[in-house]
Amino acid sequence: MHDLIFAVFIRYGSSFFSLLTSLYVARQLGAEGFGKFSLIIFICTAVASILSFSIQRTVLMFTSKSVEVNVKEIFSVYFFVIIVSASLSFGISLFYTNILLSLIISIIVVGIQWQFFSSALAVLNESYSIKKNQFFFFIGRGVGLLFIYLLSFFYNNYETYLLIMALCLILPLLLEITIVYKKCLYSYELKSKYLLEKIKKSGWMHLDTIFSQLIIFSSSFYLSQASSQHTESLGMYNLSQQIVISSLIVVSVFQIYISRIIKKRLDRDSLKLVITRFFQFSLAYIILLTLVSIFFYFNYGLIGIEFRELYLYIFFMSFAGVFSLGSKVMLPVFVRLRETKFVSITTVFSGSLSLVSSIYLINSYGPYGAVASFCIGYCISFVFFLYKFLGVLKDEH
């Protein structure tokens, strides 16, 4: 438990650095420039998630022993997927932008994808503590904030900020390979049979990955395409969304903790412990976001007059954060039970509803419609997850 608390503290430190970076970039670029900056980050996150094909979750489902040979094979799979994802991201981006921005996008995809893979690998690698795993991300985000601040005195455009962000996102990957997984890299051997087996066993989980991104990014993307909306609205909406999402990054640590609780046994006591931890985290989350909203109500001038309504966006979107927190807490239980089809179908339905509703709501209510669409997707998914979870709890005696 102490290991988890320390990891959570470090993870929130990383999120805080990311938040400061976004706030500083928003102040430097204004709402319109930050809208362009953040939209690329959002798209890269979606691409990284989709191209991962949920292999990190599949590994947790079908690898029961955390022995060294498993860690080596899993690292090889992850590294291969990262290389392929980077190549595809670069090639596709070339059709829409220049070489430099395409390279930046591919690097960002790699950095974000390693964050998914690294957390999953830490669950199996028992000789490697969670807090050490999260400390590398803490270093990367801190360095990113420092360099963006220093370079802003010489360059003030979103391409420069994206380049610094990209380089600092892959810093944890470079550090972990050098310090933790160096032996795996030296004796790198990709077993194609092992990789194909994992992809095949993932079943429906890649659909869950794709449509979960619709909940997060559909409203933001459609808002950016709505000609009736001012470009400043996109920047303010994306900043508030990033604040809410950043506050949820710590859930990846929490999921590791839940996975370890139910790894050896899945019974009524362990499920009750999951519920207890959920209420504890939810209470802390609500308090945190309320304080953040109050802060920006009085201090929006620190970013710019364009962000004077930021506190409203954060407050209403925090409800989506609570629903997301609940769903992600229950997810390891469904993964443990191999209920991948239920998870995927639920997320497909929720993501599709969020996408469809965003078109009507944004056209009718502008950025506040985007907020409503964002909350709807997470709420629907949470209701289905909760219904299933209570059924599992009832069946466990």
C-alpha positions as CSV (number, residue, x, y, z in Angstrom):
1,M,0.0,0.0,0.0
2,H,2.9,2.4,0.8
3,D,4.3,1.6,-2.6
4,L,1.0,2.6,-4.2
5,I,0.7,5.8,-2.2
6,F,4.2,6.9,-3.2
7,A,3.5,6.0,-6.8
8,V,0.3,8.0,-6.7
9,F,2.1,11.0,-5.3
10,I,4.7,10.8,-8.1
11,R,2.0,10.3,-10.7
12,Y,0.2,13.4,-9.5
13,G,3.4,15.2,-9.6
14,S,3.8,14.2,-13.2
15,S,0.3,15.3,-14.0
16,F,0.9,18.6,-12.2
17,F,3.9,19.2,-14.4
18,S,1.8,18.5,-17.5
19,L,-0.9,20.8,-16.2
20,L,1.6,23.6,-15.6
21,T,3.1,23.0,-19.1
22,S,-0.4,23.3,-20.7
23,L,-1.3,26.4,-18.7
24,Y,2.0,28.0,-19.7
25,V,1.6,27.1,-23.4
26,A,-2.0,28.4,-23.3
27,R,-0.8,31.7,-21.9
28,Q,1.9,32.0,-24.5
29,L,-0.1,31.0,-27.5
30,G,-3.6,32.2,-26.5
31,A,-6.8,30.2,-26.9
32,E,-6.6,29.8,-30.7
33,G,-2.9,28.7,-30.7
34,F,-3.4,26.4,-27.8
35,G,-6.4,24.8,-29.6
36,K,-4.1,23.7,-32.4
37,F,-1.4,22.5,-30.0
38,S,-3.8,20.5,-27.8
39,L,-5.7,19.0,-30.8
40,I,-2.5,17.4,-32.1
41,I,-1.7,16.0,-28.6
42,F,-5.3,14.5,-28.4
43,I,-5.1,13.0,-31.9
44,C,-1.7,11.4,-31.1
45,T,-3.1,9.9,-27.9
46,A,-6.0,8.4,-29.8
47,V,-3.6,7.0,-32.5
48,A,-1.3,5.5,-29.8
49,S,-4.2,3.9,-28.1
50,I,-5.8,2.5,-31.2
51,L,-2.5,1.1,-32.7
52,S,-1.7,-0.6,-29.4
53,F,-4.6,-3.0,-30.1
54,S,-5.0,-3.4,-26.3
55,I,-2.1,-5.8,-26.2
56,Q,-1.1,-4.5,-22.8
57,R,-4.4,-5.6,-21.4
58,T,-4.2,-9.0,-23.1
59,V,-0.9,-9.6,-21.5
60,L,-2.3,-9.0,-18.1
61,M,-5.2,-11.5,-18.9
62,F,-3.2,-14.4,-20.3
63,T,0.2,-14.2,-18.5
64,S,-0.2,-15.6,-15.1
65,K,3.4,-15.9,-14.0
66,S,5.7,-12.9,-13.7
67,V,8.9,-14.8,-14.5
68,E,11.8,-13.2,-16.3
69,V,11.2,-15.0,-19.6
70,N,7.7,-13.5,-19.7
71,V,9.0,-10.0,-19.1
72,K,11.5,-10.4,-21.9
73,E,9.0,-11.7,-24.4
74,I,6.4,-9.1,-23.5
75,F,9.0,-6.3,-23.8
76,S,9.9,-7.6,-27.3
77,V,6.2,-7.5,-28.3
78,Y,5.8,-4.0,-26.9
79,F,8.9,-2.7,-28.6
80,F,7.9,-4.1,-31.9
81,V,4.4,-2.5,-31.7
82,I,6.0,0.8,-30.8
83,I,8.2,0.7,-33.9
84,V,5.3,-0.2,-36.2
85,S,3.1,2.5,-34.7
86,A,5.8,5.2,-35.1
87,S,6.3,4.2,-38.8
88,L,2.6,4.2,-39.5
89,S,2.1,7.5,-37.7
90,F,4.9,9.2,-39.7
91,G,3.7,7.8,-43.0
92,I,0.1,8.8,-42.6
93,S,1.0,12.3,-41.2
94,L,3.0,13.0,-44.4
95,F,-0.2,13.1,-46.4
96,Y,-1.5,16.0,-44.2
97,T,1.5,18.0,-43.1
98,N,5.3,18.5,-43.4
99,I,8.1,16.2,-42.5
100,L,9.0,17.9,-39.2
101,L,5.5,17.8,-37.9
102,S,5.1,14.2,-39.0
103,L,8.2,13.3,-37.1
104,I,7.0,15.1,-34.0
105,I,3.7,13.3,-34.2
106,S,5.3,9.9,-34.5
107,I,7.6,10.6,-31.5
108,I,4.6,11.7,-29.4
109,V,2.7,8.5,-30.4
110,V,5.7,6.4,-29.2
111,G,6.0,8.3,-25.9
112,I,2.3,8.0,-25.1
113,Q,2.2,4.4,-26.1
114,W,5.1,3.5,-23.9
115,Q,3.2,5.0,-21.0
116,F,0.4,2.4,-21.6
117,F,2.9,-0.5,-22.1
118,S,5.2,0.4,-19.3
119,S,2.4,0.4,-16.6
120,A,1.2,-3.0,-17.8
121,L,4.7,-4.4,-17.8
122,A,5.3,-3.2,-14.3
123,V,2.4,-5.4,-13.1
124,L,4.3,-8.5,-14.2
125,N,7.8,-7.4,-13.4
126,E,7.6,-7.8,-9.6
127,S,11.3,-7.0,-9.3
128,Y,10.5,-3.5,-10.6
129,S,8.4,-1.4,-8.2
130,I,5.5,0.8,-9.3
131,K,7.0,3.9,-7.7
132,K,10.2,3.5,-9.8
133,N,8.2,3.1,-12.9
134,Q,6.2,6.3,-12.3
135,F,9.3,8.2,-11.3
136,F,10.6,8.1,-14.8
137,F,7.5,9.8,-16.1
138,F,7.9,12.3,-13.4
139,I,11.3,13.2,-14.7
140,G,10.1,13.4,-18.3
141,R,7.3,15.8,-17.5
142,G,9.5,18.0,-15.3
143,V,12.1,18.3,-17.9
144,G,9.5,19.1,-20.5
145,L,8.1,22.0,-18.4
146,L,11.6,23.4,-17.8
147,F,12.7,23.3,-21.5
148,I,9.4,24.8,-22.8
149,Y,9.7,27.6,-20.3
150,L,13.4,28.3,-21.3
151,L,12.8,28.1,-25.1
152,S,9.7,30.3,-24.9
153,F,12.1,33.3,-24.6
154,F,13.4,32.6,-28.1
155,Y,10.6,30.7,-29.9
156,N,6.9,31.2,-29.4
157,N,5.0,28.9,-31.8
158,Y,3.1,25.6,-31.3
159,E,5.5,23.6,-33.5
160,T,8.4,24.3,-31.1
161,Y,6.4,23.4,-28.0
162,L,5.3,20.2,-29.7
163,L,8.9,19.2,-30.5
164,I,10.0,19.7,-26.9
165,M,6.9,17.8,-25.7
166,A,7.7,14.9,-28.0
167,L,11.3,14.6,-26.9
168,C,10.4,14.7,-23.2
169,L,7.6,12.1,-23.7
170,I,10.1,9.5,-25.0
171,L,12.5,10.3,-22.2
172,P,10.9,7.7,-19.8
173,L,11.3,5.1,-22.6
174,L,15.0,5.8,-23.0
175,L,15.5,5.8,-19.2
176,E,13.7,2.6,-18.6
177,I,15.4,0.8,-21.5
178,T,18.8,1.9,-20.3
179,I,18.3,1.2,-16.6
180,V,15.7,-1.6,-16.4
181,Y,15.2,-3.4,-19.7
182,K,18.7,-3.1,-21.1
183,K,19.2,-6.9,-21.1
184,C,15.9,-7.4,-22.9
185,L,17.0,-5.0,-25.6
186,Y,20.5,-6.6,-26.0
187,S,19.0,-10.1,-26.4
188,Y,16.0,-8.8,-28.4
189,E,14.1,-11.5,-30.2
190,L,10.6,-11.1,-31.5
191,K,8.6,-14.4,-31.5
192,S,6.0,-13.8,-34.1
193,K,3.9,-16.7,-32.8
194,Y,3.8,-15.2,-29.4
195,L,2.8,-11.8,-30.9
196,L,0.0,-13.3,-33.1
197,E,-1.2,-15.3,-30.1
198,K,-1.6,-12.2,-28.0
199,I,-3.4,-10.3,-30.8
200,K,-5.7,-13.2,-31.4
201,K,-6.5,-13.6,-27.8
202,S,-7.3,-9.9,-27.5
203,G,-10.5,-10.7,-29.2
204,W,-12.9,-7.7,-29.0
205,M,-10.6,-5.6,-26.8
206,H,-9.2,-3.5,-29.7
207,L,-12.8,-2.2,-30.3
208,D,-12.9,-1.1,-26.7
209,T,-9.6,0.9,-27.3
210,I,-10.9,2.5,-30.5
211,F,-14.3,3.6,-29.2
212,S,-13.1,4.7,-25.8
213,Q,-11.2,7.3,-27.7
214,L,-14.4,8.5,-29.3
215,I,-15.7,9.5,-25.9
216,I,-12.6,11.6,-25.2
217,F,-11.9,13.1,-28.6
218,S,-15.0,13.2,-30.7
219,S,-16.4,16.3,-29.1
220,S,-13.0,18.0,-29.3
221,F,-12.5,17.1,-33.0
222,Y,-16.0,18.0,-34.1
223,L,-15.8,21.3,-32.2
224,S,-12.6,22.1,-34.2
225,Q,-14.5,21.5,-37.4
226,A,-17.6,23.4,-36.6
227,S,-17.4,26.6,-38.7
228,S,-20.0,28.3,-36.5
229,Q,-17.7,28.2,-33.5
230,H,-14.9,30.6,-32.7
231,T,-11.4,29.1,-32.6
232,E,-11.0,30.4,-29.0
233,S,-13.7,28.1,-27.8
234,L,-11.6,25.1,-28.9
235,G,-8.6,26.2,-26.9
236,M,-10.7,26.8,-23.7
237,Y,-12.5,23.5,-24.1
238,N,-9.4,21.5,-24.8
239,L,-7.6,23.0,-21.8
240,S,-10.4,22.2,-19.4
241,Q,-10.6,18.7,-20.9
242,Q,-6.9,18.2,-20.5
243,I,-7.1,19.3,-16.9
244,V,-9.8,16.7,-16.2
245,I,-7.9,14.0,-18.1
246,S,-4.6,14.8,-16.5
247,S,-6.2,14.4,-13.1
248,L,-7.3,10.9,-14.1
249,I,-3.8,9.7,-15.2
250,V,-3.2,8.5,-11.7
251,V,-5.9,5.8,-12.4
252,S,-3.2,3.8,-14.3
253,V,-1.4,3.4,-11.0
254,F,-4.6,2.6,-9.2
255,Q,-5.4,-0.1,-11.9
256,I,-2.1,-1.7,-11.2
257,Y,-3.0,-1.8,-7.5
258,I,-6.5,-3.3,-8.3
259,S,-4.9,-5.9,-10.6
260,R,-2.6,-7.0,-7.8
261,I,-5.4,-7.3,-5.3
262,I,-7.4,-9.7,-7.6
263,K,-4.4,-11.4,-9.1
264,K,-4.3,-14.3,-6.6
265,R,-8.0,-14.4,-5.7
266,L,-11.2,-12.9,-6.8
267,D,-13.8,-13.2,-4.1
268,R,-16.3,-11.1,-2.2
269,D,-13.7,-9.6,0.1
270,S,-11.4,-8.4,-2.7
271,L,-14.4,-6.9,-4.6
272,K,-15.5,-5.0,-1.5
273,L,-12.0,-3.7,-1.1
274,V,-12.1,-2.5,-4.7
275,I,-15.4,-0.6,-3.9
276,T,-13.8,0.9,-0.8
277,R,-10.8,2.2,-2.7
278,F,-13.1,3.6,-5.4
279,F,-15.0,5.7,-2.9
280,Q,-11.8,6.9,-1.4
281,F,-10.3,7.9,-4.7
282,S,-13.6,9.5,-5.9
283,L,-13.9,11.6,-2.8
284,A,-10.3,12.8,-3.2
285,Y,-10.9,13.5,-6.9
286,I,-14.1,15.5,-6.3
287,I,-12.3,17.6,-3.7
288,L,-9.4,18.2,-6.0
289,L,-11.4,19.3,-9.0
290,T,-13.6,21.5,-6.9
291,L,-10.6,23.3,-5.6
292,V,-9.2,23.6,-9.1
293,S,-12.5,25.2,-10.3
294,I,-12.5,27.7,-7.5
295,F,-8.9,28.6,-8.2
296,F,-9.6,29.4,-11.8
297,Y,-12.7,31.3,-11.0
298,F,-10.6,33.9,-9.2
299,N,-7.3,33.5,-11.1
300,Y,-8.2,33.0,-14.8
301,G,-6.2,36.2,-15.5
302,L,-3.0,34.2,-15.0
303,I,-3.7,32.5,-18.3
304,G,-5.6,35.2,-20.2
305,I,-8.9,37.0,-20.4
306,E,-10.0,34.5,-23.1
307,F,-10.1,31.8,-20.4
308,R,-12.5,33.6,-18.0
309,E,-15.1,30.8,-18.2
310,L,-12.6,28.0,-17.8
311,Y,-13.8,27.2,-14.2
312,L,-17.3,26.3,-15.5
313,Y,-15.9,23.9,-18.1
314,I,-13.7,22.2,-15.4
315,F,-16.5,21.9,-12.9
316,F,-19.0,20.3,-15.3
317,M,-16.5,18.0,-16.9
318,S,-15.4,16.8,-13.5
319,F,-18.6,14.7,-13.4
320,A,-17.3,12.9,-16.5
321,G,-14.1,12.3,-14.5
322,V,-15.9,10.6,-11.7
323,F,-17.8,8.3,-14.1
324,S,-14.5,7.5,-15.9
325,L,-12.8,6.8,-12.6
326,G,-15.5,4.3,-11.7
327,S,-15.3,2.5,-15.0
328,K,-11.5,2.2,-14.9
329,V,-11.6,0.9,-11.4
330,M,-13.9,-1.9,-12.4
331,L,-12.1,-2.7,-15.6
332,P,-9.3,-4.9,-14.1
333,V,-12.1,-7.1,-12.6
334,F,-13.7,-7.6,-16.0
335,V,-10.2,-8.3,-17.5
336,R,-9.6,-10.9,-14.8
337,L,-12.9,-12.6,-15.7
338,R,-12.1,-12.3,-19.4
339,E,-15.3,-10.3,-20.1
340,T,-13.7,-8.6,-23.0
341,K,-16.7,-8.8,-25.2
342,F,-18.9,-7.0,-22.6
343,V,-16.3,-4.3,-22.1
344,S,-16.0,-3.7,-25.8
345,I,-19.7,-3.7,-26.7
346,T,-20.4,-1.3,-23.8
347,T,-17.6,1.1,-24.9
348,V,-18.7,0.9,-28.5
349,F,-22.2,1.9,-27.6
350,S,-21.1,4.7,-25.3
351,G,-18.5,6.0,-27.7
352,S,-20.9,5.9,-30.6
353,L,-23.6,7.7,-28.6
354,S,-21.0,10.3,-27.5
355,L,-20.0,10.9,-31.2
356,V,-23.6,11.2,-32.5
357,S,-24.7,13.4,-29.6
358,S,-21.7,15.7,-30.0
359,I,-22.8,16.7,-33.6
360,Y,-26.3,17.8,-32.4
361,L,-25.1,19.3,-29.0
362,I,-22.2,21.3,-30.5
363,N,-24.4,22.7,-33.3
364,S,-27.0,23.7,-30.8
365,Y,-25.0,24.8,-27.7
366,G,-21.5,25.3,-28.9
367,P,-18.6,24.3,-26.5
368,Y,-21.1,23.7,-23.7
369,G,-22.7,21.1,-25.9
370,A,-19.2,19.5,-26.3
371,V,-19.0,19.3,-22.5
372,A,-22.4,17.6,-22.3
373,S,-21.4,15.1,-25.0
374,F,-18.1,14.4,-23.1
375,C,-20.1,13.6,-19.9
376,I,-22.8,11.5,-21.6
377,G,-20.3,9.0,-23.0
378,Y,-18.6,8.3,-19.7
379,C,-22.0,8.2,-17.8
380,I,-23.5,5.6,-20.1
381,S,-20.3,3.4,-19.9
382,F,-20.3,3.7,-16.1
383,V,-23.9,2.6,-15.7
384,F,-23.3,-0.6,-17.7
385,F,-20.1,-1.3,-15.9
386,L,-21.7,-0.8,-12.5
387,Y,-24.6,-3.2,-13.4
388,K,-22.1,-5.9,-14.5
389,F,-19.9,-5.4,-11.4
390,L,-22.8,-5.7,-9.0
391,G,-23.8,-8.9,-10.7
392,V,-20.2,-10.3,-10.2
393,L,-20.3,-9.2,-6.5
394,K,-23.7,-10.9,-6.0
395,D,-22.4,-14.2,-7.5
396,E,-19.3,-14.2,-5.3
397,H,-20.0,-15.9,-1.9
